[in-house]
């Protein structure tokens, strides 16, 4: 399963997202893929991502298994479930 974080690195929420991503890496030893919506608008269109930051858990066939939106980031355990 693929977990992706879509966000812009120059926004007011960017620091919180970067800290969250670092905590995920430190606690789990795994990295979450990041996508800048300005560099990959097709991804955002495909998965209907219109709010940032957004975190998606995508299944092997491309289906969205879980979706978190907005500045309230999910618990690491919630996301880790989809990374196993």
N, CA, C and O atoms as CSV, one atom per row, in Angstrom:
chain,resi,resn,atom,element,x,y,z
A,1,UNK,N,N,0.840,-1.171,0.000
A,1,UNK,CA,C,0.000,0.000,0.000
A,1,UNK,C,C,0.895,1.248,0.000
A,1,UNK,O,O,1.995,1.248,0.554
A,2,UNK,N,N,0.406,2.268,-0.615
A,2,UNK,CA,C,1.160,3.516,-0.778
A,2,UNK,C,C,0.494,4.608,0.064
A,2,UNK,O,O,-0.721,4.794,-0.005
A,3,UNK,N,N,1.289,5.325,0.853
A,3,UNK,CA,C,0.782,6.461,1.624
A,3,UNK,C,C,1.467,7.708,1.088
A,3,UNK,O,O,2.690,7.762,0.967
A,4,UNK,N,N,0.650,8.712,0.769
A,4,UNK,CA,C,1.148,9.931,0.134
A,4,UNK,C,C,0.649,11.149,0.905
A,4,UNK,O,O,-0.517,11.213,1.294
A,5,UNK,N,N,1.533,12.103,1.119
A,5,UNK,CA,C,1.170,13.381,1.738
A,5,UNK,C,C,1.276,14.455,0.665
A,5,UNK,O,O,2.345,14.662,0.090
A,6,UNK,N,N,0.172,15.133,0.397
A,6,UNK,CA,C,0.133,16.193,-0.611
A,6,UNK,C,C,0.085,17.527,0.123
A,6,UNK,O,O,-0.861,17.807,0.860
A,7,UNK,N,N,1.111,18.346,-0.086
A,7,UNK,CA,C,1.142,19.663,0.559
A,7,UNK,C,C,2.127,20.575,-0.148
A,7,UNK,O,O,2.991,20.133,-0.905
A,8,UNK,N,N,1.967,21.866,0.125
A,8,UNK,CA,C,2.902,22.863,-0.410
A,8,UNK,C,C,3.889,23.213,0.698
A,8,UNK,O,O,3.494,23.419,1.846
A,9,UNK,N,N,5.151,23.280,0.357
A,9,UNK,CA,C,6.194,23.469,1.357
A,9,UNK,C,C,6.336,24.913,1.832
A,9,UNK,O,O,7.105,25.161,2.760
A,10,UNK,N,N,5.648,25.852,1.252
A,10,UNK,CA,C,5.821,27.261,1.623
A,10,UNK,C,C,4.562,27.871,2.242
A,10,UNK,O,O,4.294,29.058,2.059
A,11,UNK,N,N,3.801,27.074,2.964
A,11,UNK,CA,C,2.554,27.546,3.559
A,11,UNK,C,C,2.677,27.596,5.083
A,11,UNK,O,O,3.657,27.114,5.651
A,12,UNK,N,N,1.682,28.179,5.731
A,12,UNK,CA,C,1.723,28.302,7.183
A,12,UNK,C,C,1.680,26.948,7.890
A,12,UNK,O,O,2.155,26.843,9.021
A,13,UNK,N,N,1.142,25.939,7.277
A,13,UNK,CA,C,1.050,24.608,7.880
A,13,UNK,C,C,2.278,23.733,7.601
A,13,UNK,O,O,2.388,22.637,8.151
A,14,UNK,N,N,3.188,24.197,6.765
A,14,UNK,CA,C,4.312,23.375,6.301
A,14,UNK,C,C,5.207,22.879,7.425
A,14,UNK,O,O,5.663,21.736,7.399
A,15,UNK,N,N,5.459,23.723,8.405
A,15,UNK,CA,C,6.323,23.301,9.509
A,15,UNK,C,C,5.712,22.125,10.261
A,15,UNK,O,O,6.403,21.155,10.572
A,16,UNK,N,N,4.420,22.211,10.552
A,16,UNK,CA,C,3.742,21.125,11.267
A,16,UNK,C,C,3.773,19.837,10.454
A,16,UNK,O,O,3.980,18.759,11.010
A,17,UNK,N,N,3.571,19.938,9.149
A,17,UNK,CA,C,3.599,18.750,8.284
A,17,UNK,C,C,4.998,18.156,8.254
A,17,UNK,O,O,5.150,16.940,8.370
A,18,UNK,N,N,6.017,18.980,8.103
A,18,UNK,CA,C,7.390,18.476,8.066
A,18,UNK,C,C,7.776,17.804,9.384
A,18,UNK,O,O,8.454,16.777,9.385
A,19,UNK,N,N,7.343,18.382,10.503
A,19,UNK,CA,C,7.612,17.763,11.808
A,19,UNK,C,C,6.884,16.424,11.919
A,19,UNK,O,O,7.443,15.451,12.424
A,20,UNK,N,N,5.641,16.376,11.449
A,20,UNK,CA,C,4.862,15.140,11.496
A,20,UNK,C,C,5.531,14.056,10.639
A,20,UNK,O,O,5.651,12.908,11.067
A,21,UNK,N,N,5.961,14.424,9.437
A,21,UNK,CA,C,6.644,13.474,8.556
A,21,UNK,C,C,7.934,12.955,9.201
A,21,UNK,O,O,8.248,11.768,9.105
A,22,UNK,N,N,8.669,13.845,9.851
A,22,UNK,CA,C,9.901,13.444,10.535
A,22,UNK,C,C,9.586,12.507,11.703
A,22,UNK,O,O,10.310,11.538,11.925
A,23,UNK,N,N,8.526,12.782,12.442
A,23,UNK,CA,C,8.124,11.903,13.547
A,23,UNK,C,C,7.738,10.519,13.031
A,23,UNK,O,O,8.068,9.508,13.651
A,24,UNK,N,N,7.045,10.474,11.907
A,24,UNK,CA,C,6.689,9.188,11.305
A,24,UNK,C,C,7.952,8.417,10.961
A,24,UNK,O,O,8.059,7.227,11.255
A,25,UNK,N,N,8.897,9.085,10.345
A,25,UNK,CA,C,10.145,8.435,9.954
A,25,UNK,C,C,10.916,7.927,11.169
A,25,UNK,O,O,11.421,6.804,11.176
A,26,UNK,N,N,10.998,8.775,12.200
A,26,UNK,CA,C,11.748,8.395,13.396
A,26,UNK,C,C,11.087,7.245,14.153
A,26,UNK,O,O,11.771,6.333,14.616
A,27,UNK,N,N,9.766,7.284,14.280
A,27,UNK,CA,C,9.062,6.284,15.079
A,27,UNK,C,C,8.856,4.956,14.350
A,27,UNK,O,O,8.789,3.904,14.987
A,28,UNK,N,N,8.757,4.996,13.025
A,28,UNK,CA,C,8.434,3.777,12.287
A,28,UNK,C,C,9.571,3.282,11.407
A,28,UNK,O,O,9.585,2.118,11.009
A,29,UNK,N,N,10.523,4.155,11.100
A,29,UNK,CA,C,11.596,3.792,10.190
A,29,UNK,C,C,11.155,3.819,8.735
A,29,UNK,O,O,11.899,3.388,7.853
A,30,UNK,N,N,9.959,4.319,8.476
A,30,UNK,CA,C,9.430,4.380,7.105
A,30,UNK,C,C,9.208,5.835,6.704
A,30,UNK,O,O,8.982,6.706,7.543
A,31,UNK,N,N,9.278,6.066,5.407
A,31,UNK,CA,C,9.063,7.422,4.903
A,31,UNK,C,C,7.759,7.483,4.133
A,31,UNK,O,O,7.379,6.534,3.447
A,32,UNK,N,N,7.095,8.590,4.254
A,32,UNK,CA,C,5.857,8.818,3.513
A,32,UNK,C,C,6.202,9.640,2.276
A,32,UNK,O,O,6.904,10.648,2.356
A,33,UNK,N,N,5.707,9.199,1.160
A,33,UNK,CA,C,5.920,9.909,-0.103
A,33,UNK,C,C,5.237,11.272,-0.032
A,33,UNK,O,O,4.119,11.379,0.471
A,34,UNK,N,N,5.896,12.305,-0.529
A,34,UNK,CA,C,5.303,13.638,-0.556
A,34,UNK,C,C,5.131,14.101,-1.995
A,34,UNK,O,O,5.934,13.781,-2.872
A,35,UNK,N,N,4.073,14.856,-2.212
A,35,UNK,CA,C,3.786,15.393,-3.543
A,35,UNK,C,C,3.413,16.862,-3.397
A,35,UNK,O,O,2.598,17.228,-2.550
A,36,UNK,N,N,4.016,17.690,-4.228
A,36,UNK,CA,C,3.658,19.100,-4.309
A,36,UNK,C,C,2.540,19.212,-5.344
A,36,UNK,O,O,2.733,18.819,-6.494
A,37,UNK,N,N,1.378,19.738,-4.963
A,37,UNK,CA,C,0.257,19.795,-5.906
A,37,UNK,C,C,0.531,20.649,-7.139
A,37,UNK,O,O,-0.099,20.454,-8.179
A,38,UNK,N,N,1.463,21.591,-7.032
A,38,UNK,CA,C,1.794,22.430,-8.188
A,38,UNK,C,C,2.664,21.672,-9.199
A,38,UNK,O,O,2.663,21.995,-10.386
A,39,UNK,N,N,3.394,20.678,-8.728
A,39,UNK,CA,C,4.262,19.906,-9.616
A,39,UNK,C,C,3.586,18.665,-10.176
A,39,UNK,O,O,4.012,18.122,-11.196
A,40,UNK,N,N,2.529,18.217,-9.503
A,40,UNK,CA,C,1.822,17.021,-9.975
A,40,UNK,C,C,0.305,17.226,-9.885
A,40,UNK,O,O,-0.371,16.536,-9.122
A,41,UNK,N,N,-0.226,18.169,-10.661
A,41,UNK,CA,C,-1.671,18.436,-10.603
A,41,UNK,C,C,-2.511,17.249,-11.071
A,41,UNK,O,O,-3.667,17.121,-10.667
A,42,UNK,N,N,-1.957,16.389,-11.907
A,42,UNK,CA,C,-2.708,15.221,-12.388
A,42,UNK,C,C,-3.035,14.278,-11.233
A,42,UNK,O,O,-4.128,13.713,-11.181
A,43,UNK,N,N,-2.089,14.107,-10.305
A,43,UNK,CA,C,-2.341,13.259,-9.142
A,43,UNK,C,C,-3.505,13.829,-8.331
A,43,UNK,O,O,-4.407,13.100,-7.919
A,44,UNK,N,N,-3.469,15.134,-8.111
A,44,UNK,CA,C,-4.522,15.795,-7.328
A,44,UNK,C,C,-5.872,15.687,-8.025
A,44,UNK,O,O,-6.896,15.496,-7.369
A,45,UNK,N,N,-5.879,15.805,-9.324
A,45,UNK,CA,C,-7.115,15.666,-10.085
A,45,UNK,C,C,-7.654,14.247,-10.008
A,45,UNK,O,O,-8.851,14.037,-9.808
A,46,UNK,N,N,-6.781,13.294,-10.165
A,46,UNK,CA,C,-7.175,11.884,-10.145
A,46,UNK,C,C,-7.811,11.505,-8.819
A,46,UNK,O,O,-8.825,10.808,-8.789
A,47,UNK,N,N,-7.215,11.965,-7.718
A,47,UNK,CA,C,-7.691,11.588,-6.391
A,47,UNK,C,C,-8.534,12.667,-5.717
A,47,UNK,O,O,-8.830,12.572,-4.527
A,48,UNK,N,N,-8.920,13.695,-6.478
A,48,UNK,CA,C,-9.793,14.761,-5.987
A,48,UNK,C,C,-9.247,15.428,-4.725
A,48,UNK,O,O,-9.978,15.648,-3.760
A,49,UNK,N,N,-7.968,15.742,-4.749
A,49,UNK,CA,C,-7.329,16.434,-3.627
A,49,UNK,C,C,-7.480,17.930,-3.871
A,49,UNK,O,O,-6.926,18.469,-4.829
A,50,UNK,N,N,-8.229,18.595,-3.005
A,50,UNK,CA,C,-8.455,20.030,-3.156
A,50,UNK,C,C,-8.117,20.808,-1.895
A,50,UNK,O,O,-8.174,22.038,-1.891
A,51,UNK,N,N,-7.768,20.107,-0.828
A,51,UNK,CA,C,-7.417,20.751,0.433
A,51,UNK,C,C,-6.051,20.239,0.866
A,51,UNK,O,O,-5.744,19.053,0.738
A,52,UNK,N,N,-5.233,21.159,1.383
A,52,UNK,CA,C,-3.870,20.786,1.762
A,52,UNK,C,C,-3.632,21.144,3.216
A,52,UNK,O,O,-4.128,22.171,3.679
A,53,UNK,N,N,-2.903,20.345,3.936
A,53,UNK,CA,C,-2.329,19.084,3.516
A,53,UNK,C,C,-3.387,17.984,3.440
A,53,UNK,O,O,-4.408,18.046,4.124
A,54,UNK,N,N,-3.137,16.996,2.615
A,54,UNK,CA,C,-3.972,15.798,2.514
A,54,UNK,C,C,-3.062,14.584,2.544
A,54,UNK,O,O,-1.979,14.580,1.959
A,55,UNK,N,N,-3.521,13.563,3.232
A,55,UNK,CA,C,-2.767,12.311,3.308
A,55,UNK,C,C,-3.680,11.217,2.798
A,55,UNK,O,O,-4.813,11.074,3.258
A,56,UNK,N,N,-3.181,10.444,1.844
A,56,UNK,CA,C,-3.962,9.376,1.229
A,56,UNK,C,C,-3.274,8.036,1.412
A,56,UNK,O,O,-2.055,7.930,1.284
A,57,UNK,N,N,-4.050,7.032,1.707
A,57,UNK,CA,C,-3.581,5.647,1.678
A,57,UNK,C,C,-4.194,5.037,0.430
A,57,UNK,O,O,-5.416,4.957,0.307
A,58,UNK,N,N,-3.356,4.611,-0.485
A,58,UNK,CA,C,-3.797,4.133,-1.788
A,58,UNK,C,C,-3.479,2.648,-1.920
A,58,UNK,O,O,-2.345,2.219,-1.705
A,59,UNK,N,N,-4.493,1.878,-2.275
A,59,UNK,CA,C,-4.324,0.435,-2.432
A,59,UNK,C,C,-3.566,0.075,-3.690
A,59,UNK,O,O,-3.228,0.940,-4.499
A,60,UNK,N,N,-3.304,-1.201,-3.846
A,60,UNK,CA,C,-2.506,-1.688,-4.976
A,60,UNK,C,C,-3.164,-1.456,-6.332
A,60,UNK,O,O,-2.475,-1.381,-7.349
A,61,UNK,N,N,-4.485,-1.344,-6.354
A,61,UNK,CA,C,-5.187,-1.097,-7.622
A,61,UNK,C,C,-5.518,0.385,-7.827
A,61,UNK,O,O,-6.259,0.747,-8.741
A,62,UNK,N,N,-4.958,1.228,-6.967
A,62,UNK,CA,C,-5.164,2.663,-7.111
A,62,UNK,C,C,-6.366,3.208,-6.369
A,62,UNK,O,O,-6.673,4.394,-6.484
A,63,UNK,N,N,-7.052,2.369,-5.612
A,63,UNK,CA,C,-8.219,2.845,-4.865
A,63,UNK,C,C,-7.784,3.518,-3.565
A,63,UNK,O,O,-6.802,3.112,-2.943
A,64,UNK,N,N,-8.523,4.544,-3.164
A,64,UNK,CA,C,-8.227,5.251,-1.925
A,64,UNK,C,C,-8.804,4.449,-0.767
A,64,UNK,O,O,-10.009,4.206,-0.715
A,65,UNK,N,N,-7.952,4.042,0.151
A,65,UNK,CA,C,-8.369,3.248,1.303
A,65,UNK,C,C,-8.660,4.142,2.509
A,65,UNK,O,O,-9.523,3.825,3.327
A,66,UNK,N,N,-7.929,5.272,2.617
A,66,UNK,CA,C,-8.149,6.238,3.699
A,66,UNK,C,C,-7.706,7.603,3.204
A,66,UNK,O,O,-6.826,7.715,2.351
A,67,UNK,N,N,-8.334,8.648,3.757
A,67,UNK,CA,C,-8.067,9.999,3.295
A,67,UNK,C,C,-8.206,10.947,4.482
A,67,UNK,O,O,-9.254,10.991,5.127
A,68,UNK,N,N,-7.144,11.707,4.770
A,68,UNK,CA,C,-7.190,12.716,5.824
A,68,UNK,C,C,-6.919,14.059,5.175
A,68,UNK,O,O,-6.017,14.183,4.346
A,69,UNK,N,N,-7.700,15.068,5.551
A,69,UNK,CA,C,-7.546,16.404,4.958
A,69,UNK,C,C,-7.416,17.460,6.036
A,69,UNK,O,O,-7.922,17.306,7.147
A,70,UNK,N,N,-6.742,18.516,5.692
A,70,UNK,CA,C,-6.678,19.679,6.565
A,70,UNK,C,C,-5.517,19.652,7.537
A,70,UNK,O,O,-4.707,18.726,7.559
A,71,UNK,N,N,-5.466,20.705,8.342
A,71,UNK,CA,C,-4.331,20.925,9.235
A,71,UNK,C,C,-4.295,19.971,10.422
A,71,UNK,O,O,-3.248,19.826,11.053
A,72,UNK,N,N,-5.396,19.324,10.740
A,72,UNK,CA,C,-5.410,18.346,11.826
A,72,UNK,C,C,-4.885,17.022,11.286
A,72,UNK,O,O,-5.630,16.238,10.699
A,73,UNK,N,N,-3.616,16.790,11.489
A,73,UNK,CA,C,-2.959,15.597,10.944
A,73,UNK,C,C,-3.367,14.367,11.743
A,73,UNK,O,O,-3.628,14.461,12.942
A,74,UNK,N,N,-3.423,13.220,11.085
A,74,UNK,CA,C,-3.843,11.994,11.774
A,74,UNK,C,C,-2.763,11.501,12.744
A,74,UNK,O,O,-1.604,11.912,12.678
A,75,UNK,N,N,-3.176,10.625,13.628
A,75,UNK,CA,C,-2.209,9.971,14.506
A,75,UNK,C,C,-1.314,9.066,13.667
A,75,UNK,O,O,-1.745,8.504,12.660
A,76,UNK,N,N,-0.086,8.936,14.089
A,76,UNK,CA,C,0.859,8.107,13.339
A,76,UNK,C,C,0.357,6.669,13.263
A,76,UNK,O,O,0.520,6.017,12.231
A,77,UNK,N,N,-0.250,6.162,14.335
A,77,UNK,CA,C,-0.764,4.787,14.333
A,77,UNK,C,C,-1.865,4.586,13.301
A,77,UNK,O,O,-1.982,3.512,12.712
A,78,UNK,N,N,-2.671,5.619,13.084
A,78,UNK,CA,C,-3.731,5.520,12.072
A,78,UNK,C,C,-3.143,5.309,10.681
A,78,UNK,O,O,-3.648,4.510,9.892
A,79,UNK,N,N,-2.074,6.035,10.398
A,79,UNK,CA,C,-1.430,5.952,9.089
A,79,UNK,C,C,-0.568,4.696,8.994
A,79,UNK,O,O,-0.504,4.070,7.936
A,80,UNK,N,N,0.084,4.329,10.068
A,80,UNK,CA,C,0.941,3.156,10.078
A,80,UNK,C,C,0.164,1.895,9.707
A,80,UNK,O,O,0.715,0.995,9.074
A,81,UNK,N,N,-1.084,1.821,10.087
A,81,UNK,CA,C,-1.931,0.678,9.743
A,81,UNK,C,C,-1.915,0.420,8.233
A,81,UNK,O,O,-1.917,-0.729,7.791
A,82,UNK,N,N,-1.898,1.506,7.447
A,82,UNK,CA,C,-1.931,1.376,5.983
A,82,UNK,C,C,-0.542,1.213,5.383
A,82,UNK,O,O,-0.418,0.944,4.187
A,83,UNK,N,N,0.498,1.367,6.181
A,83,UNK,CA,C,1.851,1.247,5.668
A,83,UNK,C,C,2.399,-0.171,5.833
A,83,UNK,O,O,3.466,-0.484,5.304
A,84,UNK,N,N,1.697,-1.011,6.543
A,84,UNK,CA,C,2.175,-2.371,6.806
A,84,UNK,C,C,1.838,-3.289,5.661
A,84,UNK,O,O,2.162,-4.475,5.705
